[in-house]
Amino acid sequence: MNSHKEYATGSIPSMHRRSDSHDYRSRRFYMVTLAVSPRWPLLGTLAVSESSGDDAADAHIELTPLGEAVQSAWQQISMYYPQVTTVQHVIMPDHIHGILYVREDTPFHLGQVVKGFKTGCNKALRLLVEDARQAQLQSLSNTAAAPVVSPFQRLLLSWAATLSQHTSKPRDKRSATGLYLWEKGYNDKILFNYSTLDKWKAYLSDNPRRLAIRRLHPDYFRVRFGMNIAGRDYAAIGNRMLLSHPEIIQVQLSRHFTDDELAVRVEALLRQARHGAVLVSPAISKGEQMVMRRAMDERLPLIFITPWGFNTFSKPGHQYYEACADGRFLILAPWEHHNNRIPLTREMCLQLNAMAAEIAATHSSP
């Protein structure tokens, strides 16, 4: 019997499920993500200089008063939970990512830490909403000294009014306002390999730049569902116009090739791509992965078929951002999104390769 089952949730796909095999009271690094409910940009605005160019290298988030309060609440976590260190965080317009280090086994669940952080944010939120309401009332009066309602206060009042219209009753009856900043629950990632910690930190640091790139090229980063390609339905992220290319070549390389055979076939495929062909593959075998990796390094156009489905908020992985922004990458997902990635079976591999063959045959000129 699983002794940690008390921390598991249902099997419905969700970004907020806990792992049912991990004790969230244990010493560990965690990355948690919380999103504003609903996803309004209450926490900050993206700033990029005109001279930054398409790489948006200097992109950063300018925090609103609420964003500053959220940052303060995050930094104070260790005051209430001395066993927990706040390692790094990034506040985006409508969500926060943060890395927490639980330095020793604790009597409390990670969710208790997150709940305390949420409580602090909600208190700050309600004070700011009340201040905005008072400023609005004074602005409507005839007094010469009436304060001006700031753009942020107008946004906050509009959000509060919208939230009230769509909330039948407060989640906490003790709250007079019924206003809650965050979506119910939170997403977490558990660090099992210390080499991943630097990747987490880089991901957080790069968040504003990646948001800027998405805004520069919005169509390449929007998930499109129900795309019918060669008789199958896919979800897609990236440049869908790659499917209109006159020459699409499947990359399928047997695991049984010798090193010499593999080298010859890899070079032949890359040569075709350098001459304008688009490569398509699920990149399952070592040789296929080699082709796709080298093609990515050479900035060649690629179509990647992934076994992992997309949800509404899915984004391309960190290594694919530049390729998507350049319009040279398309990711196709034939199956639905699931929280837990299951090992690929032989049958799944055969299906994915068949899909690549269909796309190459259907979307290439005879």
C-alpha positions as CSV (number, residue, x, y, z in Angstrom):
1,M,0.0,0.0,0.0
2,N,1.3,3.5,-0.9
3,S,2.0,5.3,2.3
4,H,1.9,8.7,0.5
5,K,-1.5,8.2,-1.2
6,E,-3.0,10.8,1.1
7,Y,-1.2,13.4,-1.1
8,A,-2.5,12.2,-4.4
9,T,-5.4,13.6,-6.3
10,G,-7.6,12.2,-9.0
11,S,-6.6,10.9,-12.3
12,I,-8.2,13.7,-14.3
13,P,-5.5,15.5,-16.3
14,S,-4.4,18.6,-14.4
15,M,-1.4,20.8,-14.1
16,H,-2.1,20.9,-10.3
17,R,-1.8,17.3,-9.4
18,R,0.6,16.1,-6.7
19,S,2.8,13.1,-7.2
20,D,1.3,10.0,-5.5
21,S,4.7,8.4,-4.8
22,H,6.5,11.3,-3.1
23,D,6.3,12.5,0.5
24,Y,6.0,16.3,0.3
25,R,7.3,16.6,3.9
26,S,10.8,15.4,2.9
27,R,14.0,17.3,2.3
28,R,14.1,18.3,-1.4
29,F,14.2,21.1,-3.9
30,Y,10.9,22.0,-5.5
31,M,9.8,24.3,-8.2
32,V,6.3,25.6,-7.8
33,T,4.1,27.6,-10.2
34,L,1.0,29.6,-9.3
35,A,-1.2,31.4,-11.8
36,V,-3.5,34.4,-11.3
37,S,-7.2,33.4,-11.3
38,P,-8.2,34.0,-14.1
39,R,-5.0,34.8,-15.9
40,W,-5.1,38.6,-15.8
41,P,-1.7,40.5,-15.9
42,L,-2.0,41.9,-12.4
43,L,1.5,41.3,-11.3
44,G,3.6,43.2,-13.9
45,T,4.2,44.3,-17.4
46,L,6.7,43.1,-20.0
47,A,9.3,45.7,-20.9
48,V,11.7,45.4,-23.9
49,S,13.8,48.2,-25.4
50,E,13.3,49.0,-29.1
51,S,17.0,48.3,-29.7
52,S,16.7,44.7,-28.3
53,G,15.8,43.2,-31.7
54,D,14.1,39.8,-32.2
55,D,16.1,38.1,-29.5
56,A,14.6,40.4,-26.8
57,A,17.8,40.0,-24.8
58,D,16.9,42.8,-22.3
59,A,13.3,41.8,-21.7
60,H,12.2,42.1,-18.0
61,I,9.1,42.4,-16.0
62,E,8.2,45.7,-14.3
63,L,6.2,44.8,-11.2
64,T,2.9,46.4,-10.3
65,P,2.2,47.2,-6.6
66,L,0.6,43.8,-6.4
67,G,3.6,42.2,-8.0
68,E,5.8,43.8,-5.4
69,A,3.6,42.6,-2.6
70,V,3.7,39.0,-4.1
71,Q,7.5,39.3,-4.2
72,S,7.6,40.4,-0.6
73,A,5.3,37.5,0.5
74,W,7.6,35.0,-1.4
75,Q,10.7,36.4,0.2
76,Q,9.1,36.1,3.7
77,I,8.4,32.4,3.4
78,S,11.5,31.6,5.4
79,M,10.3,33.8,8.3
80,Y,7.3,31.5,8.8
81,Y,9.0,28.3,7.8
82,P,12.7,28.4,8.8
83,Q,13.3,25.0,7.3
84,V,12.5,26.4,3.9
85,T,14.8,28.5,1.8
86,T,13.6,30.6,-1.2
87,V,16.3,29.9,-3.8
88,Q,15.1,31.8,-6.8
89,H,11.8,33.2,-8.3
90,V,10.5,35.0,-11.3
91,I,7.2,37.0,-11.3
92,M,5.5,37.1,-14.7
93,P,2.4,39.3,-15.5
94,D,0.0,36.5,-14.6
95,H,2.0,33.9,-12.7
96,I,5.0,33.2,-10.5
97,H,7.6,30.4,-10.7
98,G,9.7,29.8,-7.6
99,I,12.3,27.3,-6.4
100,L,12.0,26.3,-2.7
101,Y,14.6,24.2,-0.8
102,V,13.2,22.2,2.1
103,R,16.4,21.7,4.0
104,E,15.2,19.0,6.4
105,D,12.3,16.6,6.8
106,T,9.3,18.6,8.2
107,P,6.0,17.8,9.9
108,F,4.2,19.9,7.3
109,H,3.3,19.3,3.7
110,L,4.7,21.5,1.0
111,G,1.1,22.6,0.3
112,Q,1.0,24.2,3.8
113,V,3.9,26.5,2.7
114,V,2.2,27.4,-0.5
115,K,-1.1,28.0,1.4
116,G,0.7,30.4,3.8
117,F,2.2,32.3,0.8
118,K,-1.2,32.5,-0.9
119,T,-2.7,33.9,2.4
120,G,-0.1,36.6,2.5
121,C,-0.8,37.5,-1.2
122,N,-4.6,37.6,-0.6
123,K,-4.2,40.0,2.3
124,A,-2.2,42.4,0.2
125,L,-4.6,42.0,-2.7
126,R,-7.6,43.0,-0.6
127,L,-5.9,46.0,0.8
128,L,-4.9,47.1,-2.8
129,V,-8.5,46.6,-4.0
130,E,-9.9,48.6,-1.1
131,D,-7.4,51.4,-1.8
132,A,-8.4,51.4,-5.5
133,R,-12.1,51.5,-4.6
134,Q,-11.5,54.5,-2.3
135,A,-9.5,56.3,-5.0
136,Q,-12.3,55.6,-7.4
137,L,-15.0,57.0,-5.0
138,Q,-12.9,60.1,-4.4
139,S,-12.2,60.6,-8.1
140,L,-16.0,60.7,-8.7
141,S,-16.5,63.4,-6.1
142,N,-16.2,67.1,-6.9
143,T,-13.3,67.9,-4.6
144,A,-10.4,69.5,-6.3
145,A,-7.9,67.3,-4.4
146,A,-9.5,64.1,-5.7
147,P,-6.7,61.5,-6.5
148,V,-6.4,60.0,-9.9
149,V,-7.1,56.3,-10.2
150,S,-4.0,54.7,-11.7
151,P,-4.1,52.3,-14.7
152,F,-3.2,49.5,-12.4
153,Q,-6.0,50.4,-10.0
154,R,-8.5,50.4,-12.9
155,L,-7.2,47.0,-14.0
156,L,-7.5,45.7,-10.5
157,L,-11.1,46.9,-10.1
158,S,-12.1,45.5,-13.4
159,W,-10.6,42.1,-12.5
160,A,-12.4,42.2,-9.1
161,A,-15.7,43.0,-10.8
162,T,-15.2,40.2,-13.3
163,L,-14.2,37.7,-10.7
164,S,-17.3,38.6,-8.5
165,Q,-19.6,38.0,-11.5
166,H,-18.2,34.5,-12.1
167,T,-17.9,33.4,-8.5
168,S,-21.1,32.0,-6.9
169,K,-19.7,32.1,-3.4
170,P,-16.4,32.8,-1.7
171,R,-14.2,29.8,-1.2
172,D,-13.6,31.0,2.4
173,K,-16.8,32.2,4.1
174,R,-14.6,34.2,6.6
175,S,-13.6,36.5,3.8
176,A,-15.8,39.5,3.4
177,T,-14.5,40.2,-0.1
178,G,-14.3,36.7,-1.5
179,L,-11.3,37.8,-3.6
180,Y,-8.5,35.3,-4.1
181,L,-5.5,36.1,-6.3
182,W,-4.4,32.6,-7.3
183,E,-6.0,29.7,-9.0
184,K,-6.9,26.8,-6.7
185,G,-4.0,24.5,-6.2
186,Y,-0.5,24.9,-7.7
187,N,1.9,23.0,-10.0
188,D,5.1,21.5,-8.6
189,K,8.2,19.8,-10.0
190,I,10.4,17.7,-7.7
191,L,14.2,17.8,-8.1
192,F,15.6,14.3,-8.3
193,N,18.9,15.1,-10.1
194,Y,21.0,18.1,-8.8
195,S,22.2,18.7,-12.4
196,T,18.7,19.8,-13.1
197,L,18.8,22.7,-10.6
198,D,20.9,24.9,-12.9
199,K,18.4,24.2,-15.7
200,W,15.6,25.3,-13.4
201,K,17.4,28.5,-12.6
202,A,18.1,29.3,-16.2
203,Y,14.5,28.6,-17.1
204,L,13.3,31.1,-14.5
205,S,15.8,33.7,-15.6
206,D,14.9,33.4,-19.2
207,N,11.1,33.6,-18.7
208,P,10.7,37.3,-19.6
209,R,12.8,36.9,-22.8
210,R,10.7,33.9,-23.9
211,L,7.5,35.8,-23.2
212,A,8.8,38.7,-25.4
213,I,9.6,36.2,-28.2
214,R,6.1,34.8,-28.0
215,R,4.6,38.2,-28.3
216,L,6.8,39.0,-31.2
217,H,5.7,35.8,-33.0
218,P,2.3,35.0,-31.3
219,D,1.0,32.6,-34.0
220,Y,4.1,30.3,-33.7
221,F,3.5,29.8,-30.0
222,R,-0.3,29.3,-29.9
223,V,-1.5,25.8,-29.5
224,R,-3.8,24.8,-32.4
225,F,-6.1,21.8,-31.7
226,G,-7.9,19.6,-34.2
227,M,-5.6,20.1,-37.1
228,N,-6.4,17.4,-39.6
229,I,-3.2,16.2,-41.3
230,A,-3.2,13.2,-43.6
231,G,-6.5,12.0,-42.1
232,R,-5.4,12.3,-38.4
233,D,-6.1,15.0,-35.9
234,Y,-3.1,16.7,-34.2
235,A,-2.5,19.6,-31.8
236,A,0.3,21.8,-33.1
237,I,2.8,24.5,-31.9
238,G,5.0,26.3,-34.4
239,N,5.0,27.2,-38.0
240,R,2.2,25.3,-39.7
241,M,3.3,26.6,-43.1
242,L,6.1,24.0,-43.0
243,L,3.4,21.5,-43.9
244,S,3.0,23.3,-47.2
245,H,6.6,22.8,-48.2
246,P,7.0,21.0,-51.5
247,E,9.6,18.5,-50.1
248,I,9.1,16.8,-46.7
249,I,11.4,13.9,-45.9
250,Q,10.8,11.3,-43.2
251,V,13.8,10.6,-40.9
252,Q,13.7,7.0,-39.9
253,L,16.9,5.2,-39.1
254,S,17.1,1.7,-37.8
255,R,18.8,0.9,-34.5
256,H,20.6,-1.9,-36.3
257,F,22.7,0.2,-38.6
258,T,26.4,0.1,-38.1
259,D,28.2,3.3,-37.2
260,D,29.4,3.7,-40.7
261,E,26.0,3.0,-42.2
262,L,24.4,5.5,-39.8
263,A,27.0,8.2,-40.6
264,V,26.3,7.9,-44.3
265,R,22.5,8.1,-43.9
266,V,22.7,11.0,-41.4
267,E,24.8,13.0,-43.8
268,A,22.5,12.2,-46.7
269,L,19.5,13.5,-44.8
270,L,21.2,16.6,-43.6
271,R,22.4,17.3,-47.2
272,Q,18.8,17.2,-48.4
273,A,17.7,19.5,-45.6
274,R,20.5,22.0,-46.5
275,H,19.1,22.1,-50.0
276,G,15.7,23.0,-48.8
277,A,13.9,19.9,-47.7
278,V,11.9,19.8,-44.4
279,L,12.7,16.8,-42.2
280,V,9.9,15.1,-40.2
281,S,10.4,12.5,-37.4
282,P,9.4,11.5,-33.9
283,A,13.2,11.2,-33.2
284,I,13.0,7.8,-31.5
285,S,16.2,6.0,-32.4
286,K,19.7,7.3,-31.6
287,G,20.3,8.0,-35.3
288,E,17.0,10.0,-35.7
289,Q,17.9,12.0,-32.6
290,M,21.3,12.8,-34.1
291,V,19.8,14.0,-37.3
292,M,17.2,16.2,-35.6
293,R,19.8,17.6,-33.2
294,R,22.3,18.5,-35.9
295,A,19.5,19.9,-38.1
296,M,18.5,22.1,-35.1
297,D,22.1,23.2,-34.6
298,E,22.3,24.2,-38.3
299,R,19.0,26.1,-38.1
300,L,17.3,23.8,-40.7
301,P,13.5,23.5,-40.9
302,L,12.0,20.5,-38.9
303,I,8.7,18.9,-38.0
304,F,8.8,17.0,-34.8
305,I,6.0,14.5,-33.8
306,T,5.8,14.2,-30.0
307,P,4.1,11.5,-28.1
308,W,3.3,13.9,-25.3
309,G,0.0,15.9,-25.9
310,F,-0.6,19.6,-25.4
311,N,-3.0,21.4,-23.1
312,T,-4.1,25.0,-23.6
313,F,-1.1,26.5,-21.8
314,S,1.6,24.2,-23.4
315,K,4.7,25.9,-24.7
316,P,7.6,24.6,-26.7
317,G,10.5,23.4,-24.6
318,H,13.4,25.8,-23.8
319,Q,15.6,24.3,-26.6
320,Y,12.9,24.9,-29.2
321,Y,12.0,28.6,-28.5
322,E,14.4,30.1,-31.0
323,A,13.5,27.6,-33.7
324,C,9.8,28.4,-33.2
325,A,10.4,32.2,-33.2
326,D,12.4,31.8,-36.5
327,G,9.5,29.9,-38.1
328,R,11.6,26.8,-38.8
329,F,10.0,24.4,-36.3
330,L,6.7,22.7,-35.9
331,I,5.7,20.3,-33.1
332,L,2.7,18.0,-33.8
333,A,1.0,16.0,-31.0
334,P,-1.3,13.2,-32.1
335,W,-2.4,12.2,-28.6
336,E,-4.1,13.9,-25.7
337,H,-2.2,15.5,-22.8
338,H,-1.5,13.5,-19.7
339,N,0.3,14.5,-16.6
340,N,2.6,11.5,-16.3
341,R,4.8,10.5,-19.2
342,I,4.5,6.8,-19.8
343,P,7.4,4.8,-21.4
344,L,7.1,4.5,-25.2
345,T,6.0,1.0,-26.3
346,R,7.0,-0.6,-29.6
347,E,3.4,-0.1,-30.8
348,M,3.6,3.6,-30.0
349,C,6.9,3.9,-31.9
350,L,5.5,2.2,-34.9
351,Q,2.5,4.5,-34.9
352,L,4.6,7.6,-34.6
353,N,6.8,6.5,-37.5
354,A,3.7,5.8,-39.6
355,M,2.5,9.3,-38.9
356,A,5.8,10.7,-40.1
357,A,5.6,8.6,-43.3
358,E,2.0,9.8,-43.9
359,I,3.0,13.5,-43.6
360,A,6.0,13.0,-45.9
361,A,3.9,11.2,-48.5
362,T,0.9,13.5,-48.4
363,H,2.6,16.9,-48.1
364,S,5.4,16.5,-50.6
365,S,5.2,17.1,-54.4
366,P,5.3,14.0,-56.5
